[in-house]
Each structure stands twice: as C-alpha cells, then as structure tokens.
C-alpha cells in the first residue's frame, strides 16, 4: 500500500531535491541538467542513491555532478491529533 506524503513526513522523511548535471551522449562537451524530487530519509538518502545507481546503469548520458538539498517538512513533535471540529454558521 502506497503511503501518502503526510504519513511519510511523520515517519521522518523529508523532501529531497537533486539537480543532476550530465554530459550529452553525442556531445560530451555539452552539460545538461535534470531535476529529481522525492521524499527520502536523511542522512543516508537511500532513494536518491538508488536513483543515481539507476542513472549510471540505464541512462546513456554520464553524470558530471549532483547537488541536492533536503528539508524536513514536519517533525513528529510538531503534529497534533485533532479530536473535535466546530462548525460556525
């Protein structure tokens, strides 16, 4: 069962955004960039490194460099369970 974003954030995942710079297969002097974004766990970043391994084995354009940023959107101690709701007319 796929988890939604809130469940991932409550489990400690944060949003990881990576910019991959790669050389064009037919024009090795030309650099291009690709943006990748996924919820991942710091500090090991298993999904990011899985994607980099996929790129290196399946994509023809060799990687030049990768830069990334990671941001935890919510922490477990910032979440509150709301048990009542009031409606005003």
PyMOL Python script that loads the backbone (N, CA, C, O; Angstrom):
from pymol import cmd

cmd.read_pdbstr("""\
ATOM      1  N   UNK A   1       0.829  -1.170   0.000  1.00  0.00           N
ATOM      2  CA  UNK A   1       0.000   0.000   0.000  1.00  0.00           C
ATOM      3  C   UNK A   1       0.881   1.244   0.000  1.00  0.00           C
ATOM      4  O   UNK A   1       1.786   1.361   0.826  1.00  0.00           O
ATOM      5  N   UNK A   2       0.631   2.151  -0.899  1.00  0.00           N
ATOM      6  CA  UNK A   2       1.414   3.375  -1.008  1.00  0.00           C
ATOM      7  C   UNK A   2       1.049   4.330   0.124  1.00  0.00           C
ATOM      8  O   UNK A   2      -0.123   4.514   0.453  1.00  0.00           O
ATOM      9  N   UNK A   3       2.073   4.928   0.706  1.00  0.00           N
ATOM     10  CA  UNK A   3       1.851   5.880   1.780  1.00  0.00           C
ATOM     11  C   UNK A   3       1.682   7.275   1.206  1.00  0.00           C
ATOM     12  O   UNK A   3       2.284   7.619   0.189  1.00  0.00           O
ATOM     13  N   UNK A   4       0.855   8.076   1.873  1.00  0.00           N
ATOM     14  CA  UNK A   4       0.720   9.445   1.396  1.00  0.00           C
ATOM     15  C   UNK A   4       1.843  10.306   1.999  1.00  0.00           C
ATOM     16  O   UNK A   4       2.603   9.844   2.851  1.00  0.00           O
ATOM     17  N   UNK A   5       1.931  11.540   1.550  1.00  0.00           N
ATOM     18  CA  UNK A   5       3.033  12.411   1.957  1.00  0.00           C
ATOM     19  C   UNK A   5       3.042  12.684   3.451  1.00  0.00           C
ATOM     20  O   UNK A   5       4.111  12.741   4.059  1.00  0.00           O
ATOM     21  N   UNK A   6       1.880  12.852   4.048  1.00  0.00           N
ATOM     22  CA  UNK A   6       1.812  13.137   5.482  1.00  0.00           C
ATOM     23  C   UNK A   6       2.340  11.967   6.291  1.00  0.00           C
ATOM     24  O   UNK A   6       3.080  12.167   7.254  1.00  0.00           O
ATOM     25  N   UNK A   7       1.972  10.750   5.917  1.00  0.00           N
ATOM     26  CA  UNK A   7       2.478   9.570   6.628  1.00  0.00           C
ATOM     27  C   UNK A   7       3.997   9.474   6.520  1.00  0.00           C
ATOM     28  O   UNK A   7       4.670   9.145   7.497  1.00  0.00           O
ATOM     29  N   UNK A   8       4.535   9.759   5.345  1.00  0.00           N
ATOM     30  CA  UNK A   8       5.988   9.729   5.180  1.00  0.00           C
ATOM     31  C   UNK A   8       6.662  10.778   6.059  1.00  0.00           C
ATOM     32  O   UNK A   8       7.670  10.490   6.704  1.00  0.00           O
ATOM     33  N   UNK A   9       6.112  11.991   6.089  1.00  0.00           N
ATOM     34  CA  UNK A   9       6.709  13.050   6.897  1.00  0.00           C
ATOM     35  C   UNK A   9       6.679  12.706   8.379  1.00  0.00           C
ATOM     36  O   UNK A   9       7.629  13.009   9.101  1.00  0.00           O
ATOM     37  N   UNK A  10       5.602  12.078   8.842  1.00  0.00           N
ATOM     38  CA  UNK A  10       5.514  11.681  10.240  1.00  0.00           C
ATOM     39  C   UNK A  10       6.498  10.568  10.583  1.00  0.00           C
ATOM     40  O   UNK A  10       6.867  10.404  11.746  1.00  0.00           O
ATOM     41  N   UNK A  11       6.919   9.818   9.601  1.00  0.00           N
ATOM     42  CA  UNK A  11       7.920   8.762   9.809  1.00  0.00           C
ATOM     43  C   UNK A  11       9.349   9.273   9.673  1.00  0.00           C
ATOM     44  O   UNK A  11      10.297   8.491   9.743  1.00  0.00           O
ATOM     45  N   UNK A  12       9.512  10.600   9.478  1.00  0.00           N
ATOM     46  CA  UNK A  12      10.856  11.176   9.440  1.00  0.00           C
ATOM     47  C   UNK A  12      11.384  11.494   8.062  1.00  0.00           C
ATOM     48  O   UNK A  12      12.514  11.963   7.931  1.00  0.00           O
ATOM     49  N   UNK A  13      10.597  11.252   7.032  1.00  0.00           N
ATOM     50  CA  UNK A  13      11.042  11.556   5.678  1.00  0.00           C
ATOM     51  C   UNK A  13      10.998  13.059   5.442  1.00  0.00           C
ATOM     52  O   UNK A  13      10.182  13.765   6.033  1.00  0.00           O
ATOM     53  N   UNK A  14      11.865  13.532   4.592  1.00  0.00           N
ATOM     54  CA  UNK A  14      11.870  14.921   4.178  1.00  0.00           C
ATOM     55  C   UNK A  14      11.936  14.999   2.668  1.00  0.00           C
ATOM     56  O   UNK A  14      12.259  14.018   1.998  1.00  0.00           O
ATOM     57  N   UNK A  15      11.630  16.165   2.139  1.00  0.00           N
ATOM     58  CA  UNK A  15      11.650  16.345   0.696  1.00  0.00           C
ATOM     59  C   UNK A  15      13.088  16.576   0.232  1.00  0.00           C
ATOM     60  O   UNK A  15      13.755  17.505   0.687  1.00  0.00           O
ATOM     61  N   UNK A  16      13.548  15.734  -0.664  1.00  0.00           N
ATOM     62  CA  UNK A  16      14.890  15.837  -1.217  1.00  0.00           C
ATOM     63  C   UNK A  16      14.778  16.253  -2.680  1.00  0.00           C
ATOM     64  O   UNK A  16      14.068  15.624  -3.465  1.00  0.00           O
ATOM     65  N   UNK A  17      15.481  17.312  -3.028  1.00  0.00           N
ATOM     66  CA  UNK A  17      15.520  17.789  -4.402  1.00  0.00           C
ATOM     67  C   UNK A  17      16.962  17.723  -4.877  1.00  0.00           C
ATOM     68  O   UNK A  17      17.861  18.244  -4.218  1.00  0.00           O
ATOM     69  N   UNK A  18      17.182  17.088  -6.011  1.00  0.00           N
ATOM     70  CA  UNK A  18      18.529  16.938  -6.555  1.00  0.00           C
ATOM     71  C   UNK A  18      18.577  17.480  -7.973  1.00  0.00           C
ATOM     72  O   UNK A  18      17.638  17.314  -8.752  1.00  0.00           O
ATOM     73  N   UNK A  19      19.682  18.128  -8.292  1.00  0.00           N
ATOM     74  CA  UNK A  19      19.946  18.561  -9.664  1.00  0.00           C
ATOM     75  C   UNK A  19      21.134  17.759 -10.163  1.00  0.00           C
ATOM     76  O   UNK A  19      22.239  17.858  -9.629  1.00  0.00           O
ATOM     77  N   UNK A  20      20.890  16.969 -11.186  1.00  0.00           N
ATOM     78  CA  UNK A  20      21.934  16.125 -11.751  1.00  0.00           C
ATOM     79  C   UNK A  20      22.440  16.775 -13.031  1.00  0.00           C
ATOM     80  O   UNK A  20      21.660  17.078 -13.934  1.00  0.00           O
ATOM     81  N   UNK A  21      23.737  16.986 -13.102  1.00  0.00           N
ATOM     82  CA  UNK A  21      24.361  17.507 -14.311  1.00  0.00           C
ATOM     83  C   UNK A  21      24.985  16.332 -15.044  1.00  0.00           C
ATOM     84  O   UNK A  21      25.715  15.533 -14.458  1.00  0.00           O
ATOM     85  N   UNK A  22      24.687  16.240 -16.340  1.00  0.00           N
ATOM     86  CA  UNK A  22      25.186  15.108 -17.119  1.00  0.00           C
ATOM     87  C   UNK A  22      25.630  15.586 -18.492  1.00  0.00           C
ATOM     88  O   UNK A  22      25.198  16.627 -18.986  1.00  0.00           O
ATOM     89  N   UNK A  23      26.504  14.794 -19.088  1.00  0.00           N
ATOM     90  CA  UNK A  23      27.005  15.105 -20.424  1.00  0.00           C
ATOM     91  C   UNK A  23      26.087  14.469 -21.460  1.00  0.00           C
ATOM     92  O   UNK A  23      25.617  13.344 -21.290  1.00  0.00           O
ATOM     93  N   UNK A  24      25.845  15.205 -22.526  1.00  0.00           N
ATOM     94  CA  UNK A  24      25.025  14.677 -23.613  1.00  0.00           C
ATOM     95  C   UNK A  24      25.782  13.518 -24.273  1.00  0.00           C
ATOM     96  O   UNK A  24      26.981  13.636 -24.524  1.00  0.00           O
ATOM     97  N   UNK A  25      25.104  12.407 -24.555  1.00  0.00           N
ATOM     98  CA  UNK A  25      25.801  11.245 -25.120  1.00  0.00           C
ATOM     99  C   UNK A  25      26.541  11.535 -26.428  1.00  0.00           C
ATOM    100  O   UNK A  25      27.651  11.043 -26.630  1.00  0.00           O
ATOM    101  N   UNK A  26      25.939  12.325 -27.315  1.00  0.00           N
ATOM    102  CA  UNK A  26      26.556  12.593 -28.611  1.00  0.00           C
ATOM    103  C   UNK A  26      27.455  13.825 -28.618  1.00  0.00           C
ATOM    104  O   UNK A  26      28.223  14.033 -29.557  1.00  0.00           O
ATOM    105  N   UNK A  27      27.356  14.637 -27.575  1.00  0.00           N
ATOM    106  CA  UNK A  27      28.134  15.875 -27.492  1.00  0.00           C
ATOM    107  C   UNK A  27      28.701  15.984 -26.082  1.00  0.00           C
ATOM    108  O   UNK A  27      28.117  16.651 -25.228  1.00  0.00           O
ATOM    109  N   UNK A  28      29.823  15.340 -25.837  1.00  0.00           N
ATOM    110  CA  UNK A  28      30.387  15.228 -24.495  1.00  0.00           C
ATOM    111  C   UNK A  28      30.778  16.568 -23.863  1.00  0.00           C
ATOM    112  O   UNK A  28      30.942  16.644 -22.646  1.00  0.00           O
ATOM    113  N   UNK A  29      30.927  17.619 -24.662  1.00  0.00           N
ATOM    114  CA  UNK A  29      31.282  18.921 -24.107  1.00  0.00           C
ATOM    115  C   UNK A  29      30.057  19.702 -23.625  1.00  0.00           C
ATOM    116  O   UNK A  29      30.197  20.743 -22.983  1.00  0.00           O
ATOM    117  N   UNK A  30      28.868  19.204 -23.931  1.00  0.00           N
ATOM    118  CA  UNK A  30      27.634  19.891 -23.545  1.00  0.00           C
ATOM    119  C   UNK A  30      27.093  19.283 -22.250  1.00  0.00           C
ATOM    120  O   UNK A  30      26.876  18.075 -22.159  1.00  0.00           O
ATOM    121  N   UNK A  31      26.879  20.151 -21.245  1.00  0.00           N
ATOM    122  CA  UNK A  31      26.272  19.712 -19.992  1.00  0.00           C
ATOM    123  C   UNK A  31      24.792  20.058 -20.006  1.00  0.00           C
ATOM    124  O   UNK A  31      24.394  21.125 -20.474  1.00  0.00           O
ATOM    125  N   UNK A  32      23.995  19.155 -19.492  1.00  0.00           N
ATOM    126  CA  UNK A  32      22.568  19.371 -19.347  1.00  0.00           C
ATOM    127  C   UNK A  32      22.211  19.075 -17.902  1.00  0.00           C
ATOM    128  O   UNK A  32      23.010  18.475 -17.183  1.00  0.00           O
ATOM    129  N   UNK A  33      21.031  19.481 -17.463  1.00  0.00           N
ATOM    130  CA  UNK A  33      20.647  19.203 -16.078  1.00  0.00           C
ATOM    131  C   UNK A  33      19.282  18.535 -16.030  1.00  0.00           C
ATOM    132  O   UNK A  33      18.451  18.695 -16.924  1.00  0.00           O
ATOM    133  N   UNK A  34      19.081  17.785 -14.962  1.00  0.00           N
ATOM    134  CA  UNK A  34      17.840  17.069 -14.718  1.00  0.00           C
ATOM    135  C   UNK A  34      17.489  17.270 -13.247  1.00  0.00           C
ATOM    136  O   UNK A  34      18.350  17.111 -12.381  1.00  0.00           O
ATOM    137  N   UNK A  35      16.235  17.617 -12.954  1.00  0.00           N
ATOM    138  CA  UNK A  35      15.786  17.814 -11.576  1.00  0.00           C
ATOM    139  C   UNK A  35      15.008  16.583 -11.120  1.00  0.00           C
ATOM    140  O   UNK A  35      14.113  16.108 -11.819  1.00  0.00           O
ATOM    141  N   UNK A  36      15.358  16.078  -9.952  1.00  0.00           N
ATOM    142  CA  UNK A  36      14.706  14.910  -9.355  1.00  0.00           C
ATOM    143  C   UNK A  36      14.226  15.311  -7.968  1.00  0.00           C
ATOM    144  O   UNK A  36      14.939  16.000  -7.240  1.00  0.00           O
ATOM    145  N   UNK A  37      13.003  14.878  -7.592  1.00  0.00           N
ATOM    146  CA  UNK A  37      12.463  15.227  -6.281  1.00  0.00           C
ATOM    147  C   UNK A  37      11.678  14.050  -5.726  1.00  0.00           C
ATOM    148  O   UNK A  37      10.860  13.449  -6.422  1.00  0.00           O
ATOM    149  N   UNK A  38      11.938  13.729  -4.458  1.00  0.00           N
ATOM    150  CA  UNK A  38      11.294  12.581  -3.821  1.00  0.00           C
ATOM    151  C   UNK A  38      11.416  12.734  -2.308  1.00  0.00           C
ATOM    152  O   UNK A  38      12.312  13.422  -1.821  1.00  0.00           O
ATOM    153  N   UNK A  39      10.520  12.095  -1.568  1.00  0.00           N
ATOM    154  CA  UNK A  39      10.650  12.044  -0.114  1.00  0.00           C
ATOM    155  C   UNK A  39      11.678  10.975   0.223  1.00  0.00           C
ATOM    156  O   UNK A  39      11.607   9.848  -0.268  1.00  0.00           O
ATOM    157  N   UNK A  40      12.649  11.351   1.082  1.00  0.00           N
ATOM    158  CA  UNK A  40      13.767  10.471   1.384  1.00  0.00           C
ATOM    159  C   UNK A  40      14.184  10.642   2.835  1.00  0.00           C
ATOM    160  O   UNK A  40      13.792  11.606   3.492  1.00  0.00           O
ATOM    161  N   UNK A  41      14.978   9.705   3.330  1.00  0.00           N
ATOM    162  CA  UNK A  41      15.460   9.732   4.709  1.00  0.00           C
ATOM    163  C   UNK A  41      16.901  10.210   4.766  1.00  0.00           C
ATOM    164  O   UNK A  41      17.783   9.638   4.126  1.00  0.00           O
ATOM    165  N   UNK A  42      17.134  11.273   5.546  1.00  0.00           N
ATOM    166  CA  UNK A  42      18.499  11.744   5.792  1.00  0.00           C
ATOM    167  C   UNK A  42      19.057  10.955   6.970  1.00  0.00           C
ATOM    168  O   UNK A  42      18.257  10.542   7.809  1.00  0.00           O
ATOM    169  N   UNK A  43      20.320  10.717   7.104  1.00  0.00           N
ATOM    170  CA  UNK A  43      21.422  11.189   6.276  1.00  0.00           C
ATOM    171  C   UNK A  43      21.871  10.192   5.215  1.00  0.00           C
ATOM    172  O   UNK A  43      22.834  10.454   4.495  1.00  0.00           O
ATOM    173  N   UNK A  44      21.184   9.045   5.106  1.00  0.00           N
ATOM    174  CA  UNK A  44      21.639   8.013   4.153  1.00  0.00           C
ATOM    175  C   UNK A  44      21.104   8.201   2.742  1.00  0.00           C
ATOM    176  O   UNK A  44      21.750   7.773   1.786  1.00  0.00           O
ATOM    177  N   UNK A  45      19.949   8.825   2.585  1.00  0.00           N
ATOM    178  CA  UNK A  45      19.327   9.105   1.291  1.00  0.00           C
ATOM    179  C   UNK A  45      19.253   7.866   0.392  1.00  0.00           C
ATOM    180  O   UNK A  45      19.817   7.865  -0.702  1.00  0.00           O
ATOM    181  N   UNK A  46      18.561   6.810   0.842  1.00  0.00           N
ATOM    182  CA  UNK A  46      18.524   5.577   0.038  1.00  0.00           C
ATOM    183  C   UNK A  46      17.847   5.747  -1.315  1.00  0.00           C
ATOM    184  O   UNK A  46      18.296   5.150  -2.293  1.00  0.00           O
ATOM    185  N   UNK A  47      16.789   6.535  -1.404  1.00  0.00           N
ATOM    186  CA  UNK A  47      16.100   6.705  -2.691  1.00  0.00           C
ATOM    187  C   UNK A  47      16.940   7.514  -3.668  1.00  0.00           C
ATOM    188  O   UNK A  47      16.957   7.218  -4.863  1.00  0.00           O
ATOM    189  N   UNK A  48      17.632   8.522  -3.176  1.00  0.00           N
ATOM    190  CA  UNK A  48      18.499   9.322  -4.048  1.00  0.00           C
ATOM    191  C   UNK A  48      19.620   8.469  -4.622  1.00  0.00           C
ATOM    192  O   UNK A  48      19.879   8.508  -5.825  1.00  0.00           O
ATOM    193  N   UNK A  49      20.284   7.704  -3.772  1.00  0.00           N
ATOM    194  CA  UNK A  49      21.392   6.879  -4.269  1.00  0.00           C
ATOM    195  C   UNK A  49      20.900   5.738  -5.153  1.00  0.00           C
ATOM    196  O   UNK A  49      21.615   5.307  -6.057  1.00  0.00           O
ATOM    197  N   UNK A  50      19.697   5.249  -4.905  1.00  0.00           N
ATOM    198  CA  UNK A  50      19.104   4.248  -5.798  1.00  0.00           C
ATOM    199  C   UNK A  50      18.875   4.846  -7.177  1.00  0.00           C
ATOM    200  O   UNK A  50      19.125   4.197  -8.193  1.00  0.00           O
ATOM    201  N   UNK A  51      18.394   6.102  -7.209  1.00  0.00           N
ATOM    202  CA  UNK A  51      18.168   6.759  -8.498  1.00  0.00           C
ATOM    203  C   UNK A  51      19.498   7.022  -9.220  1.00  0.00           C
ATOM    204  O   UNK A  51      19.585   6.856 -10.436  1.00  0.00           O
ATOM    205  N   UNK A  52      20.520   7.428  -8.480  1.00  0.00           N
ATOM    206  CA  UNK A  52      21.833   7.670  -9.098  1.00  0.00           C
ATOM    207  C   UNK A  52      22.393   6.376  -9.678  1.00  0.00           C
ATOM    208  O   UNK A  52      22.950   6.382 -10.776  1.00  0.00           O
ATOM    209  N   UNK A  53      22.253   5.273  -8.959  1.00  0.00           N
ATOM    210  CA  UNK A  53      22.705   3.975  -9.485  1.00  0.00           C
ATOM    211  C   UNK A  53      21.929   3.595 -10.737  1.00  0.00           C
ATOM    212  O   UNK A  53      22.510   3.100 -11.703  1.00  0.00           O
ATOM    213  N   UNK A  54      20.596   3.826 -10.727  1.00  0.00           N
ATOM    214  CA  UNK A  54      19.786   3.573 -11.909  1.00  0.00           C
ATOM    215  C   UNK A  54      20.298   4.396 -13.089  1.00  0.00           C
ATOM    216  O   UNK A  54      20.446   3.876 -14.195  1.00  0.00           O
ATOM    217  N   UNK A  55      20.566   5.671 -12.854  1.00  0.00           N
ATOM    218  CA  UNK A  55      21.048   6.553 -13.919  1.00  0.00           C
ATOM    219  C   UNK A  55      22.351   6.005 -14.507  1.00  0.00           C
ATOM    220  O   UNK A  55      22.507   5.932 -15.726  1.00  0.00           O
ATOM    221  N   UNK A  56      23.266   5.628 -13.646  1.00  0.00           N
ATOM    222  CA  UNK A  56      24.573   5.177 -14.119  1.00  0.00           C
ATOM    223  C   UNK A  56      24.493   3.878 -14.908  1.00  0.00           C
ATOM    224  O   UNK A  56      25.334   3.640 -15.775  1.00  0.00           O
ATOM    225  N   UNK A  57      23.505   3.033 -14.630  1.00  0.00           N
ATOM    226  CA  UNK A  57      23.415   1.767 -15.359  1.00  0.00           C
ATOM    227  C   UNK A  57      22.490   1.825 -16.570  1.00  0.00           C
ATOM    228  O   UNK A  57      22.694   1.084 -17.532  1.00  0.00           O
ATOM    229  N   UNK A  58      21.474   2.693 -16.544  1.00  0.00           N
ATOM    230  CA  UNK A  58      20.452   2.668 -17.584  1.00  0.00           C
ATOM    231  C   UNK A  58      20.441   3.872 -18.531  1.00  0.00           C
ATOM    232  O   UNK A  58      19.910   3.770 -19.637  1.00  0.00           O
ATOM    233  N   UNK A  59      21.003   4.985 -18.132  1.00  0.00           N
ATOM    234  CA  UNK A  59      20.948   6.203 -18.938  1.00  0.00           C
ATOM    235  C   UNK A  59      22.292   6.412 -19.630  1.00  0.00           C
ATOM    236  O   UNK A  59      23.347   6.226 -19.023  1.00  0.00           O
ATOM    237  N   UNK A  60      22.247   6.798 -20.898  1.00  0.00           N
ATOM    238  CA  UNK A  60      23.477   6.937 -21.675  1.00  0.00           C
ATOM    239  C   UNK A  60      24.312   8.150 -21.292  1.00  0.00           C
ATOM    240  O   UNK A  60      25.536   8.110 -21.417  1.00  0.00           O
ATOM    241  N   UNK A  61      23.691   9.217 -20.833  1.00  0.00           N
ATOM    242  CA  UNK A  61      24.431  10.430 -20.504  1.00  0.00           C
ATOM    243  C   UNK A  61      25.185  10.277 -19.193  1.00  0.00           C
ATOM    244  O   UNK A  61      24.556  10.161 -18.141  1.00  0.00           O
ATOM    245  N   UNK A  62      26.535  10.275 -19.225  1.00  0.00           N
ATOM    246  CA  UNK A  62      27.308  10.099 -17.992  1.00  0.00           C
ATOM    247  C   UNK A  62      27.151  11.300 -17.058  1.00  0.00           C
ATOM    248  O   UNK A  62      27.133  12.449 -17.500  1.00  0.00           O
ATOM    249  N   UNK A  63      27.037  11.012 -15.763  1.00  0.00           N
ATOM    250  CA  UNK A  63      26.885  12.069 -14.771  1.00  0.00           C
ATOM    251  C   UNK A  63      28.166  12.875 -14.628  1.00  0.00           C
ATOM    252  O   UNK A  63      29.265  12.321 -14.606  1.00  0.00           O
ATOM    253  N   UNK A  64      28.011  14.176 -14.533  1.00  0.00           N
ATOM    254  CA  UNK A  64      29.129  15.080 -14.259  1.00  0.00           C
ATOM    255  C   UNK A  64      29.175  15.395 -12.768  1.00  0.00           C
ATOM    256  O   UNK A  64      30.228  15.300 -12.138  1.00  0.00           O
ATOM    257  N   UNK A  65      28.007  15.778 -12.202  1.00  0.00           N
ATOM    258  CA  UNK A  65      27.935  16.100 -10.783  1.00  0.00           C
ATOM    259  C   UNK A  65      26.478  16.084 -10.339  1.00  0.00           C
ATOM    260  O   UNK A  65      25.555  16.127 -11.152  1.00  0.00           O
ATOM    261  N   UNK A  66      26.305  16.021  -9.030  1.00  0.00           N
ATOM    262  CA  UNK A  66      24.973  16.023  -8.424  1.00  0.00           C
ATOM    263  C   UNK A  66      25.022  16.960  -7.223  1.00  0.00           C
ATOM    264  O   UNK A  66      25.936  16.890  -6.401  1.00  0.00           O
ATOM    265  N   UNK A  67      24.035  17.827  -7.135  1.00  0.00           N
ATOM    266  CA  UNK A  67      23.898  18.628  -5.920  1.00  0.00           C
ATOM    267  C   UNK A  67      22.459  18.476  -5.445  1.00  0.00           C
ATOM    268  O   UNK A  67      21.531  18.373  -6.246  1.00  0.00           O
ATOM    269  N   UNK A  68      22.293  18.464  -4.110  1.00  0.00           N
ATOM    270  CA  UNK A  68      20.955  18.229  -3.585  1.00  0.00           C
ATOM    271  C   UNK A  68      20.751  18.989  -2.282  1.00  0.00           C
ATOM    272  O   UNK A  68      21.697  19.413  -1.619  1.00  0.00           O
ATOM    273  N   UNK A  69      19.479  19.140  -1.948  1.00  0.00           N
ATOM    274  CA  UNK A  69      19.075  19.773  -0.695  1.00  0.00           C
ATOM    275  C   UNK A  69      17.970  18.916  -0.094  1.00  0.00           C
ATOM    276  O   UNK A  69      17.176  18.310  -0.813  1.00  0.00           O
ATOM    277  N   UNK A  70      17.931  18.874   1.228  1.00  0.00           N
ATOM    278  CA  UNK A  70      16.941  18.054   1.941  1.00  0.00           C
ATOM    279  C   UNK A  70      16.265  18.928   2.979  1.00  0.00           C
ATOM    280  O   UNK A  70      16.928  19.673   3.701  1.00  0.00           O
ATOM    281  N   UNK A  71      14.950  18.837   3.055  1.00  0.00           N
ATOM    282  CA  UNK A  71      14.191  19.643   4.011  1.00  0.00           C
ATOM    283  C   UNK A  71      13.114  18.791   4.644  1.00  0.00           C
ATOM    284  O   UNK A  71      12.255  18.237   3.958  1.00  0.00           O
ATOM    285  N   UNK A  72      13.170  18.690   5.980  1.00  0.00           N
ATOM    286  CA  UNK A  72      12.083  18.030   6.706  1.00  0.00           C
ATOM    287  C   UNK A  72      10.933  19.001   6.787  1.00  0.00           C
ATOM    288  O   UNK A  72      11.078  20.101   7.321  1.00  0.00           O
ATOM    289  N   UNK A  73       9.794  18.606   6.262  1.00  0.00           N
ATOM    290  CA  UNK A  73       8.644  19.496   6.218  1.00  0.00           C
ATOM    291  C   UNK A  73       7.905  19.530   7.553  1.00  0.00           C
ATOM    292  O   UNK A  73       7.350  20.560   7.934  1.00  0.00           O
ATOM    293  N   UNK A  74       7.898  18.415   8.254  1.00  0.00           N
ATOM    294  CA  UNK A  74       7.197  18.322   9.532  1.00  0.00           C
ATOM    295  C   UNK A  74       7.907  17.271  10.368  1.00  0.00           C
ATOM    296  O   UNK A  74       8.406  16.275   9.845  1.00  0.00           O
ATOM    297  N   UNK A  75       7.944  17.502  11.642  1.00  0.00           N
ATOM    298  CA  UNK A  75       8.525  16.515  12.555  1.00  0.00           C
ATOM    299  C   UNK A  75       7.401  15.931  13.405  1.00  0.00           C
ATOM    300  O   UNK A  75       6.342  16.543  13.547  1.00  0.00           O
ATOM    301  N   UNK A  76       7.629  14.765  13.961  1.00  0.00           N
ATOM    302  CA  UNK A  76       6.592  14.104  14.742  1.00  0.00           C
ATOM    303  C   UNK A  76       6.168  14.945  15.944  1.00  0.00           C
ATOM    304  O   UNK A  76       5.004  14.893  16.340  1.00  0.00           O
ATOM    305  N   UNK A  77       7.073  15.709  16.527  1.00  0.00           N
ATOM    306  CA  UNK A  77       6.712  16.519  17.685  1.00  0.00           C
ATOM    307  C   UNK A  77       5.927  17.777  17.298  1.00  0.00           C
ATOM    308  O   UNK A  77       5.450  18.487  18.183  1.00  0.00           O
ATOM    309  N   UNK A  78       5.784  18.069  16.018  1.00  0.00           N
ATOM    310  CA  UNK A  78       5.026  19.224  15.565  1.00  0.00           C
ATOM    311  C   UNK A  78       3.592  18.853  15.181  1.00  0.00           C
ATOM    312  O   UNK A  78       2.800  19.737  14.856  1.00  0.00           O
ATOM    313  N   UNK A  79       3.257  17.607  15.210  1.00  0.00           N
ATOM    314  CA  UNK A  79       1.951  17.136  14.771  1.00  0.00           C
ATOM    315  C   UNK A  79       1.015  16.997  15.964  1.00  0.00           C
ATOM    316  O   UNK A  79       1.422  16.516  17.022  1.00  0.00           O
ATOM    317  N   UNK A  80      -0.236  17.414  15.798  1.00  0.00           N
ATOM    318  CA  UNK A  80      -1.246  17.265  16.839  1.00  0.00           C
ATOM    319  C   UNK A  80      -2.439  16.517  16.261  1.00  0.00           C
ATOM    320  O   UNK A  80      -2.834  16.746  15.118  1.00  0.00           O
ATOM    321  N   UNK A  81      -3.004  15.629  17.054  1.00  0.00           N
ATOM    322  CA  UNK A  81      -4.203  14.924  16.651  1.00  0.00           C
ATOM    323  C   UNK A  81      -5.411  15.751  17.098  1.00  0.00           C
ATOM    324  O   UNK A  81      -5.600  15.964  18.295  1.00  0.00           O
ATOM    325  N   UNK A  82      -6.215  16.212  16.167  1.00  0.00           N
ATOM    326  CA  UNK A  82      -7.400  16.999  16.475  1.00  0.00           C
ATOM    327  C   UNK A  82      -8.578  16.048  16.615  1.00  0.00           C
ATOM    328  O   UNK A  82      -8.874  15.276  15.702  1.00  0.00           O
ATOM    329  N   UNK A  83      -9.253  16.105  17.764  1.00  0.00           N
ATOM    330  CA  UNK A  83     -10.338  15.160  18.022  1.00  0.00           C
ATOM    331  C   UNK A  83     -11.717  15.792  17.918  1.00  0.00           C
ATOM    332  O   UNK A  83     -12.719  15.077  17.936  1.00  0.00           O
ATOM    333  N   UNK A  84     -11.793  17.113  17.811  1.00  0.00           N
ATOM    334  CA  UNK A  84     -13.080  17.760  17.681  1.00  0.00           C
ATOM    335  C   UNK A  84     -13.038  18.809  16.569  1.00  0.00           C
ATOM    336  O   UNK A  84     -11.990  19.371  16.251  1.00  0.00           O
ATOM    337  N   UNK A  85     -14.194  19.046  16.001  1.00  0.00           N
ATOM    338  CA  UNK A  85     -14.293  20.061  14.972  1.00  0.00           C
ATOM    339  C   UNK A  85     -15.571  20.849  15.236  1.00  0.00           C
ATOM    340  O   UNK A  85     -16.623  20.272  15.511  1.00  0.00           O
ATOM    341  N   UNK A  86     -15.469  22.173  15.149  1.00  0.00           N
ATOM    342  CA  UNK A  86     -16.619  23.046  15.364  1.00  0.00           C
ATOM    343  C   UNK A  86     -16.970  23.718  14.047  1.00  0.00           C
ATOM    344  O   UNK A  86     -16.094  24.151  13.299  1.00  0.00           O
ATOM    345  N   UNK A  87     -18.266  23.796  13.779  1.00  0.00           N
ATOM    346  CA  UNK A  87     -18.732  24.475  12.576  1.00  0.00           C
ATOM    347  C   UNK A  87     -19.525  25.708  13.008  1.00  0.00           C
ATOM    348  O   UNK A  87     -20.450  25.610  13.815  1.00  0.00           O
ATOM    349  N   UNK A  88     -19.156  26.859  12.469  1.00  0.00           N
ATOM    350  CA  UNK A  88     -19.862  28.102  12.758  1.00  0.00           C
ATOM    351  C   UNK A  88     -20.775  28.430  11.603  1.00  0.00           C
ATOM    352  O   UNK A  88     -20.399  28.278  10.441  1.00  0.00           O
ATOM    353  N   UNK A  89     -21.984  28.883  11.923  1.00  0.00           N
ATOM    354  CA  UNK A  89     -22.945  29.240  10.872  1.00  0.00           C
ATOM    355  C   UNK A  89     -22.936  30.710  10.634  1.00  0.00           C
ATOM    356  O   UNK A  89     -23.678  31.203   9.785  1.00  0.00           O
TER     357      UNK A  89
END
""", "prot")
cmd.dss("prot")
cmd.show_as("cartoon", "prot")
cmd.util.cbc("prot")
cmd.orient("prot")
